[in-house]
Structures are given as structure tokens and as C-alpha cells.
Amino acid sequence: MKKLIVLLWVFFSSITSIVAQSTDENQEVYDQLKPWAVVKLTIAYMEDLYLFSPDKKGDRGSNKEYKTYKKLHTDYSVFKEDINLDSISGLLKKGAWSGASEDQFLKYKNELFNSEYNNFRNIIYTPSNTYNNSQIEKSNRDNALVQINNYFNSLSEIYVETTNVEDDDNNKEESKNNEAQLKTTPTITKNNTFFSLFLRIFIGFLLVTSSFFNYRYYKLKKGKNRIRNERNNSKSSSNGEISILKQRLQHTQQELSSKNNEIDNLKRRLIRIEDTDRISDNYSSNPPSSERMPEIISETTELEVSKQYSPEIIYLSSPFQNLTFANEDASKEKTLDSLYLVEFDKQMQTGELSVIADADLSRALNSPDSYLETACAYDNEYFNNARTIQVTEKGEIKLDGEDWTVTKKVRIKFI
């Protein structure tokens, strides 16, 4: 009976220690992965918002925002220890992501560090921003959560396997000591010896059976995770193809609208030319009286002046530094990134600078120091709930070599 009691005590104490250590080690793995998970989810938000990828920028977002995303993806797309979240927040603010630093990055950080979780399956916060009045898909966020959970499960299993090996060694040594102690105790009856041997065999059978089912469960779980990852990857690729097709359709619609405008302008010019020819024919057949001569002369003068001054409209995105736009970013057609409009005089190499009234101002209002303050003067103080802006006075700009230099800032008012 003594042998039976000792074996049961060793068996159940080992199980209790394994369960307790497994819980503690899961918490340790969770604490180790939290900083990386915050950065990983923030990178996924950048990809969902502007459809960024490591290989291609796409049509959304600025070059400065893409450079910041590329650096974060290169350094933190896979697990990295000893991450300083304060330095990550500073990098986001300098890289034109101040809105993301104060919103998505901070909310993920608060949730993971202030909650009592010990895994990553219960993350509640989900970014709900929109881009160009359309809801942002969360495919990259879902993939990031799958990667974080898989990494968490892998590390947890490694810890459990290491703990089991150490516990087995300790249990073997303890069992030897107990058996040595039991050998010094005289056996009471042969029946007790047989009964103890039977219990040992039964407990060993239970341990072997438990190990077999644990192995089967591990294989099934691994296969299930593999199938889930394949489904998520296929879903992500299909969503990416749909997004690309939508972008192509939108670009084609813009080109079609531009061509229609060109056709309308050509029609107006043709009508003017026909009217001019008709007037000249009437003039040659019926010369006007002296009373009408001043009117004809004034019209001719007006046409000559309009031919001498023909301003050209160009569009610019955000300045790449204070009071300076890159000429390579100038476009004769309005794009999704266009924020400023210039009425440009080719002869004088100068023009009037203004903010486009119907432009997408969400990025500019989220980061006014990068998009507005570098080329605009404020009539009132900026406030977080501002929905749009009103131009109270146009500015002036000059083409200086390869750059546009703002000689007079645009005066705006936040509404």
C-alpha cells in the first residue's frame, strides 16, 4: 500500500506542477509578444488604409507615409524582442502618421498592456476609419492576428515540451529515491506487492494512452491551423485582386471624364471659330457704321489680350518641406493625392496658389502640420473636430528650378 500511495502522489503532483507551469509560461509568452503585437497590428492598419505592400506603394498615401511603413515592415514584420514603443510612436509622428500614432497605435497599446489577457484571441479594438467615403477592409489585420496567434501557440508549445522533459527527469530521480526508501521497509504481504505492481502497470498504461492522444491532438491542431492559414491567404489574395480591379475602374472613369471635358472644350472652341467666321463674312458684305466701330475694336483688343495671357491649371499634393513643392509631383489632371491648385502663368513662371475645395481633406485634417501648415496661414486655431477648410485669401507661388517655392501662404479658416 505504501508503494501505491507514493506512486499516486508522484503521478498527481507531476500533473499539478505541469498545469501550473503551463499557465505561468503562457503569461510569460504573452508578455514577451505584446510590444511586437502592437507594432504588427499598426503595420496591418497602414496596409488596410492605403493598400501598401513591401513591393509596391500604389495610388494611395504619400511617399513620406510609404517610407515610414516600409521601415516598420522591414524591421518588425517578424517577431523582434526589446521593442521601444515610445520610439515607434515618435517614428510614426515624424513619418506623417501622427493620426495613427494618437489613435490606432495608442489604442492597441492600451488594450494589450492594460487588459488581463494571457493570449491574443480576445482583442476587441478594430479600426473603423474610411477612405474616400468607402469602408476600409480589415484583411491585413485578420492576417496579422493569425500570425500573432500562431507565433504565440508555437512558443507556448515549446515551453510546455521543455517543461515536460525537465519534469520527467525530476520525477525519475524522485521515484528512484522513493523506491530506495521503500526497499528498506519490510513487505507486509505478497498480496500488497501484487496489487502495487498491478497499479504501476495500470498507471503506466494510462500515461502511454494519454501521450498517444496528446500526439494525435497535436497533429490535428497543426493540420487545422494549416488549413485555416491557407483559407485566409486565399481570401486575402482574392480581396487584393478585387481592390486592384476597383482602382483600375476608378482610374478609367477619371480618364473618361477628362476626355469628355476635352471634347466639350473643343466643341466650344469650334463654335467660337464658326461664330467668328460668320461675323467676318457679315462684316465684309455689310460694313458697319461708324457708331459700331468702337465696339468691334474693343472686341479685337479683348481677344488679343486673352491670347497673350493664358493661365494653365496644375495640381500639387502636399509640400515635401516647408514652403516647397516638388515639380515632379505636379500634374495637369486632378488625382486622389491632389490637395492644392495653381493657376500658372508660363511667361511669368508664377501663379496663384489655393486649396482644392472638393479634395479629400481627411489626411490633411488628421496631420495639419505636414499637409497645411507648410503652405498655409491660419485665420483661426486648428481644432480636432474640424470637418473642412475655407480659403479666405489665395497665396502666391513661383517655379524656381526643379521646385515650386511658396512666396505667399494661402490663408485658410477651419470649419
Summary of the structure (lengths in Angstrom):
residues: 415
radius of gyration: 36.7
end to end distance: 86.3
largest distance: 146.8
contacts: 1085
relative contact order: 0.08
helix: 62%
strand: 12%
